[in-house]
Amino acid sequence: MRRSLIILLSILSLTSCAMPVTTVRSVDSRPSISMSGANDMADLFVDGLKVGRAADFTEPNQLKLEAGTHKISLVEAGMKTFEQTIFVESEHKTIFVK
């Protein structure tokens, strides 16, 4: 009886010990842009690559970019309607389309 009690207590003490848990969270600290005043049907191109509709990246939605110089273009019905070269460094930038 005593031996089975010691074994039971040993098993309980081993199973009650929790392994340490580590949670790693990374923050995407890349600069971002958003569009203001763009037509909902305009396609957004960054450095010649289509990234989606301009309407998808209006505030509060943002497009994360690598820091540096980028060429932003809007294309509607196959015609380029807006083009701007921007420099993004370490913050959010709103592109205003006229």
TIFI-447198 format. One record per residue: residue in three letters; x, y, z of N, C-alpha, C in turn. Coordinates in nm, 3 decimals. Layout:
TIFI-447198
+-----+---------+---------+---------+---------+---------+---------+---------+---------+---------+
| res |     n.x |     n.y |     n.z |    ca.x |    ca.y |    ca.z |     c.x |     c.y |     c.z |
+-----+---------+---------+---------+---------+---------+---------+---------+---------+---------+
| ALA |       X |       Y |       Z |       X |       Y |       Z |       X |       Y |       Z |
...
+-----+---------+---------+---------+---------+---------+---------+---------+---------+---------+
END
This chain:
TIFI-447198
+-----+---------+---------+---------+---------+---------+---------+---------+---------+---------+
| res |     n.x |     n.y |     n.z |    ca.x |    ca.y |    ca.z |     c.x |     c.y |     c.z |
+-----+---------+---------+---------+---------+---------+---------+---------+---------+---------+
| MET |   0.082 |  -0.119 |   0.000 |   0.000 |   0.000 |   0.000 |   0.087 |   0.126 |   0.000 |
| ARG |   0.185 |   0.127 |   0.087 |   0.272 |   0.243 |   0.097 |   0.353 |   0.262 |  -0.032 |
| ARG |   0.398 |   0.151 |  -0.087 |   0.478 |   0.158 |  -0.210 |   0.393 |   0.210 |  -0.326 |
| SER |   0.270 |   0.165 |  -0.340 |   0.182 |   0.212 |  -0.448 |   0.148 |   0.360 |  -0.427 |
| LEU |   0.138 |   0.406 |  -0.304 |   0.113 |   0.547 |  -0.275 |   0.233 |   0.632 |  -0.316 |
| ILE |   0.353 |   0.584 |  -0.289 |   0.475 |   0.656 |  -0.328 |   0.486 |   0.662 |  -0.480 |
| ILE |   0.455 |   0.554 |  -0.548 |   0.460 |   0.551 |  -0.695 |   0.356 |   0.647 |  -0.753 |
| LEU |   0.237 |   0.645 |  -0.696 |   0.131 |   0.735 |  -0.743 |   0.169 |   0.881 |  -0.722 |
| LEU |   0.224 |   0.914 |  -0.608 |   0.266 |   1.052 |  -0.582 |   0.382 |   1.093 |  -0.673 |
| SER |   0.471 |   1.001 |  -0.701 |   0.583 |   1.030 |  -0.792 |   0.531 |   1.059 |  -0.933 |
| ILE |   0.437 |   0.979 |  -0.978 |   0.380 |   1.000 |  -1.111 |   0.306 |   1.133 |  -1.117 |
| LEU |   0.230 |   1.163 |  -1.014 |   0.156 |   1.289 |  -1.011 |   0.251 |   1.409 |  -1.008 |
| SER |   0.359 |   1.399 |  -0.934 |   0.452 |   1.512 |  -0.926 |   0.525 |   1.532 |  -1.059 |
| LEU |   0.553 |   1.425 |  -1.131 |   0.619 |   1.438 |  -1.261 |   0.525 |   1.494 |  -1.367 |
| THR |   0.400 |   1.455 |  -1.363 |   0.306 |   1.501 |  -1.465 |   0.256 |   1.643 |  -1.437 |
| SER |   0.266 |   1.689 |  -1.314 |   0.219 |   1.823 |  -1.283 |   0.321 |   1.930 |  -1.319 |
| CYS |   0.443 |   1.891 |  -1.347 |   0.545 |   1.988 |  -1.387 |   0.523 |   2.024 |  -1.534 |
| ALA |   0.505 |   2.150 |  -1.558 |   0.484 |   2.195 |  -1.695 |   0.616 |   2.240 |  -1.755 |
| MET |   0.630 |   2.209 |  -1.881 |   0.748 |   2.255 |  -1.952 |   0.733 |   2.405 |  -1.977 |
| PRO |   0.843 |   2.477 |  -1.977 |   0.832 |   2.621 |  -2.003 |   0.782 |   2.646 |  -2.146 |
| VAL |   0.702 |   2.748 |  -2.159 |   0.644 |   2.783 |  -2.288 |   0.703 |   2.916 |  -2.332 |
| THR |   0.752 |   2.919 |  -2.453 |   0.808 |   3.041 |  -2.509 |   0.727 |   3.081 |  -2.630 |
| THR |   0.682 |   3.205 |  -2.631 |   0.608 |   3.258 |  -2.743 |   0.694 |   3.364 |  -2.811 |
| VAL |   0.717 |   3.344 |  -2.939 |   0.797 |   3.439 |  -3.015 |   0.704 |   3.516 |  -3.108 |
| ARG |   0.707 |   3.646 |  -3.095 |   0.626 |   3.730 |  -3.183 |   0.719 |   3.823 |  -3.258 |
| SER |   0.697 |   3.832 |  -3.386 |   0.778 |   3.926 |  -3.463 |   0.687 |   4.035 |  -3.517 |
| VAL |   0.738 |   4.154 |  -3.521 |   0.662 |   4.268 |  -3.568 |   0.713 |   4.305 |  -3.707 |
| ASP |   0.620 |   4.323 |  -3.798 |   0.658 |   4.364 |  -3.933 |   0.680 |   4.515 |  -3.931 |
| SER |   0.804 |   4.555 |  -3.924 |   0.835 |   4.697 |  -3.910 |   0.870 |   4.764 |  -4.043 |
| ARG |   0.836 |   4.698 |  -4.152 |   0.861 |   4.758 |  -4.283 |   0.771 |   4.881 |  -4.302 |
| PRO |   0.818 |   4.979 |  -4.380 |   0.733 |   5.094 |  -4.409 |   0.612 |   5.051 |  -4.491 |
| SER |   0.510 |   5.135 |  -4.492 |   0.387 |   5.100 |  -4.563 |   0.332 |   5.223 |  -4.635 |
| ILE |   0.244 |   5.196 |  -4.731 |   0.174 |   5.302 |  -4.802 |   0.026 |   5.270 |  -4.804 |
| SER |  -0.054 |   5.374 |  -4.822 |  -0.197 |   5.358 |  -4.850 |  -0.234 |   5.464 |  -4.953 |
| MET |  -0.345 |   5.443 |  -5.020 |  -0.388 |   5.531 |  -5.128 |  -0.506 |   5.616 |  -5.081 |
| SER |  -0.511 |   5.739 |  -5.130 |  -0.624 |   5.828 |  -5.100 |  -0.665 |   5.897 |  -5.229 |
| GLY |  -0.793 |   5.889 |  -5.262 |  -0.846 |   5.956 |  -5.381 |  -0.837 |   5.875 |  -5.509 |
| ALA |  -0.796 |   5.751 |  -5.501 |  -0.784 |   5.668 |  -5.622 |  -0.920 |   5.610 |  -5.659 |
| ASN |  -0.943 |   5.592 |  -5.788 |  -1.064 |   5.530 |  -5.838 |  -1.069 |   5.385 |  -5.788 |
| ASP |  -1.186 |   5.340 |  -5.751 |  -1.202 |   5.203 |  -5.699 |  -1.164 |   5.096 |  -5.801 |
| MET |  -1.174 |   5.127 |  -5.928 |  -1.145 |   5.028 |  -6.032 |  -1.000 |   5.030 |  -6.079 |
| ALA |  -0.920 |   5.122 |  -6.029 |  -0.781 |   5.134 |  -6.073 |  -0.696 |   5.022 |  -6.014 |
| ASP |  -0.609 |   4.967 |  -6.097 |  -0.513 |   4.867 |  -6.051 |  -0.388 |   4.939 |  -6.001 |
| LEU |  -0.333 |   4.891 |  -5.890 |  -0.214 |   4.951 |  -5.831 |  -0.092 |   4.869 |  -5.871 |
| PHE |   0.007 |   4.937 |  -5.925 |   0.133 |   4.875 |  -5.962 |   0.245 |   4.938 |  -5.878 |
| VAL |   0.333 |   4.856 |  -5.826 |   0.451 |   4.903 |  -5.753 |   0.573 |   4.845 |  -5.825 |
| ASP |   0.657 |   4.932 |  -5.873 |   0.777 |   4.892 |  -5.947 |   0.744 |   4.800 |  -6.065 |
| GLY |   0.630 |   4.829 |  -6.131 |   0.591 |   4.753 |  -6.249 |   0.516 |   4.624 |  -6.221 |
| LEU |   0.496 |   4.589 |  -6.095 |   0.423 |   4.467 |  -6.059 |   0.286 |   4.501 |  -6.002 |
| LYS |   0.183 |   4.435 |  -6.055 |   0.047 |   4.459 |  -6.005 |   0.034 |   4.399 |  -5.866 |
| VAL |  -0.012 |   4.481 |  -5.771 |  -0.030 |   4.433 |  -5.633 |  -0.176 |   4.425 |  -5.594 |
| GLY |  -0.267 |   4.472 |  -5.680 |  -0.409 |   4.464 |  -5.652 |  -0.479 |   4.592 |  -5.691 |
| ARG |  -0.602 |   4.606 |  -5.645 |  -0.679 |   4.728 |  -5.670 |  -0.633 |   4.836 |  -5.573 |
| ALA |  -0.635 |   4.960 |  -5.619 |  -0.597 |   5.072 |  -5.532 |  -0.693 |   5.081 |  -5.414 |
| ALA |  -0.820 |   5.044 |  -5.435 |  -0.920 |   5.051 |  -5.328 |  -0.887 |   4.954 |  -5.214 |
| ASP |  -0.809 |   4.851 |  -5.243 |  -0.772 |   4.755 |  -5.137 |  -0.673 |   4.814 |  -5.038 |
| PHE |  -0.611 |   4.926 |  -5.074 |  -0.507 |   4.985 |  -4.990 |  -0.541 |   5.128 |  -4.949 |
| THR |  -0.669 |   5.152 |  -4.920 |  -0.709 |   5.280 |  -4.863 |  -0.707 |   5.265 |  -4.712 |
| GLU |  -0.694 |   5.378 |  -4.640 |  -0.689 |   5.373 |  -4.493 |  -0.805 |   5.291 |  -4.441 |
| PRO |  -0.790 |   5.205 |  -4.347 |  -0.672 |   5.173 |  -4.267 |  -0.586 |   5.061 |  -4.327 |
| ASN |  -0.625 |   5.007 |  -4.443 |  -0.545 |   4.899 |  -4.505 |  -0.416 |   4.958 |  -4.561 |
| GLN |  -0.308 |   4.884 |  -4.544 |  -0.178 |   4.933 |  -4.585 |  -0.105 |   4.826 |  -4.666 |
| LEU |  -0.019 |   4.873 |  -4.754 |   0.067 |   4.784 |  -4.832 |   0.208 |   4.798 |  -4.776 |
| LYS |   0.263 |   4.689 |  -4.726 |   0.399 |   4.690 |  -4.672 |   0.499 |   4.683 |  -4.786 |
| LEU |   0.603 |   4.766 |  -4.778 |   0.707 |   4.771 |  -4.879 |   0.844 |   4.765 |  -4.811 |
| GLU |   0.943 |   4.731 |  -4.889 |   1.079 |   4.742 |  -4.840 |   1.119 |   4.889 |  -4.845 |
| ALA |   1.204 |   4.931 |  -4.755 |   1.250 |   5.070 |  -4.755 |   1.325 |   5.100 |  -4.884 |
| GLY |   1.306 |   5.220 |  -4.935 |   1.375 |   5.261 |  -5.056 |   1.284 |   5.336 |  -5.151 |
| THR |   1.328 |   5.350 |  -5.274 |   1.255 |   5.422 |  -5.377 |   1.168 |   5.325 |  -5.456 |
| HIS |   1.043 |   5.365 |  -5.478 |   0.949 |   5.281 |  -5.551 |   0.870 |   5.366 |  -5.650 |
| LYS |   0.833 |   5.306 |  -5.762 |   0.752 |   5.372 |  -5.863 |   0.609 |   5.322 |  -5.848 |
| ILE |   0.517 |   5.412 |  -5.815 |   0.376 |   5.379 |  -5.793 |   0.298 |   5.421 |  -5.917 |
| SER |   0.216 |   5.330 |  -5.971 |   0.135 |   5.360 |  -6.089 |  -0.007 |   5.310 |  -6.067 |
| LEU |  -0.103 |   5.385 |  -6.122 |  -0.242 |   5.342 |  -6.126 |  -0.281 |   5.325 |  -6.271 |
| VAL |  -0.346 |   5.213 |  -6.303 |  -0.387 |   5.182 |  -6.440 |  -0.536 |   5.152 |  -6.439 |
| GLU |  -0.610 |   5.224 |  -6.527 |  -0.754 |   5.201 |  -6.543 |  -0.782 |   5.171 |  -6.689 |
| ALA |  -0.847 |   5.063 |  -6.715 |  -0.885 |   5.022 |  -6.851 |  -0.765 |   5.025 |  -6.945 |
| GLY |  -0.651 |   4.978 |  -6.896 |  -0.531 |   4.968 |  -6.978 |  -0.453 |   5.097 |  -6.994 |
| MET |  -0.501 |   5.207 |  -6.935 |  -0.432 |   5.336 |  -6.947 |  -0.377 |   5.379 |  -6.812 |
| LYS |  -0.253 |   5.425 |  -6.812 |  -0.191 |   5.473 |  -6.689 |  -0.250 |   5.610 |  -6.655 |
| THR |  -0.312 |   5.621 |  -6.537 |  -0.377 |   5.745 |  -6.498 |  -0.299 |   5.822 |  -6.392 |
| PHE |  -0.204 |   5.757 |  -6.328 |  -0.127 |   5.822 |  -6.223 |   0.007 |   5.752 |  -6.212 |
| GLU |   0.111 |   5.831 |  -6.189 |   0.243 |   5.772 |  -6.168 |   0.323 |   5.865 |  -6.078 |
| GLN |   0.389 |   5.807 |  -5.980 |   0.470 |   5.887 |  -5.888 |   0.584 |   5.800 |  -5.835 |
| THR |   0.701 |   5.858 |  -5.823 |   0.814 |   5.791 |  -5.761 |   0.820 |   5.839 |  -5.616 |
| ILE |   0.823 |   5.744 |  -5.523 |   0.823 |   5.778 |  -5.381 |   0.943 |   5.716 |  -5.313 |
| PHE |   0.977 |   5.770 |  -5.200 |   1.080 |   5.712 |  -5.114 |   1.016 |   5.683 |  -4.980 |
| VAL |   1.020 |   5.558 |  -4.938 |   0.968 |   5.521 |  -4.806 |   1.085 |   5.474 |  -4.722 |
| GLU |   1.081 |   5.517 |  -4.596 |   1.194 |   5.484 |  -4.511 |   1.152 |   5.399 |  -4.392 |
| SER |   1.085 |   5.458 |  -4.295 |   1.056 |   5.381 |  -4.175 |   0.919 |   5.416 |  -4.117 |
| GLU |   0.829 |   5.460 |  -4.200 |   0.698 |   5.499 |  -4.149 |   0.592 |   5.476 |  -4.255 |
| HIS |   0.471 |   5.515 |  -4.222 |   0.358 |   5.502 |  -4.314 |   0.349 |   5.628 |  -4.401 |
| LYS |   0.319 |   5.608 |  -4.528 |   0.304 |   5.721 |  -4.619 |   0.172 |   5.704 |  -4.695 |
| THR |   0.096 |   5.812 |  -4.702 |  -0.030 |   5.813 |  -4.779 |  -0.004 |   5.880 |  -4.913 |
| ILE |  -0.042 |   5.812 |  -5.021 |  -0.027 |   5.865 |  -5.156 |  -0.160 |   5.931 |  -5.194 |
| PHE |  -0.157 |   6.061 |  -5.221 |  -0.277 |   6.134 |  -5.258 |  -0.284 |   6.143 |  -5.411 |
| VAL |  -0.391 |   6.088 |  -5.467 |  -0.412 |   6.088 |  -5.613 |  -0.500 |   6.207 |  -5.648 |
| LYS |  -0.457 |   6.286 |  -5.746 |  -0.534 |   6.404 |  -5.788 |  -0.603 |   6.376 |  -5.918 |
+-----+---------+---------+---------+---------+---------+---------+---------+---------+---------+
END
